[in-house]
Amino acid sequence: MPNRLLDINSGHNFRDLGGYQTADGRTIKWRQLLRTGSLATLSNDDLTTLAQIPVTQDIDLRGQAEVRQMPDRVPQTAAYYHLPVFDEDETDASHSNEEIAKWMQEEGNGYRRMLRVYSRMATIPSAKRAFRQLFARLLANQNGATLFHCTAGKDRTGMAAFLILSALGVPRETILDDYLLTNQVTEDFREGWLAQMRKELPATPATEILINNRRDLASVHAAYLQKAIGVIEDRYGDVQHYLTNYLELSDDQLHQLRDRYLE
């Protein structure tokens, strides 16, 4: 069985959605659907790894400023598509410590901010446009893997993965496990970064509040995704109606998607 974690040395949170089983007993094909963090810092060896899969579509869910500041390094086998979920980054993955410190002086602000982000991802026009175009690209790609990513590979990417896995018929429990896997695979990087931040800042209660808020911004909680799901269910009844009525995926397109990515 292939590894779920890709052999990428100069990037974080590069994972394969292959191997997950659907409710009807089918399985997602390996090396066809890849969810990742930023491609901006990839080494030449990393690009070779992705090209050998081969990755044939690179779908960038970041905002305009993020793309300008840290453009993707795109595998030579892949076409690049920019599908911004937000016009500007609302997840704070690309904001400076100084910017975030101004917003994070109250305990729980990081957690509450992420709940708002997920609620907006389920409803705002730019997210709807991005996710509709994402499904169009998945249907159009008949050879090779589609890679989709944001900056940290956890929120915009996590929402996209939730929608894709739901469309393929993967049970909710499995989807949530995949979503929470981000915390495990990024733990060393995240906690090392927070430890360095604590070392550089004065030892005060305000510093601990900031660190806790930054941890909530840099990790995922089940409640974040469940917030989006709750909004979807309140407005559309369930995720399937969200896919068909809101994102306008036809039954035929859903069948095509499953035929393409399941075995």
LINVENNOR-V373697 format. One record per run of one state. SS is the DSSP state (~ for helix, > for strand, _ for the rest). FROM is the first residue (numbers start at 1). TO is the last residue. If there is no record, write none. Layout:
{{SS/FROM/TO} {SS/FROM/TO}}
This chain:
{{_/1/4} {>/5/5} {_/6/14} {>/15/16} {_/17/20} {>/21/22} {_/23/26} {>/27/28} {_/29/32} {>/33/36} {_/37/43} {~/44/53} {_/54/54} {>/55/60} {_/61/63} {~/64/69} {_/70/78} {>/79/82} {_/83/96} {~/97/103} {_/104/108} {~/109/121} {_/122/124} {~/125/140} {_/141/144} {>/145/149} {_/150/155} {~/156/168} {_/169/169} {>/170/170} {_/171/171} {~/172/185} {_/186/186} {~/187/200} {_/201/204} {~/205/218} {_/219/221} {~/222/236} {_/237/238} {~/239/246} {_/247/250} {~/251/261} {>/262/262} {_/263/263}}
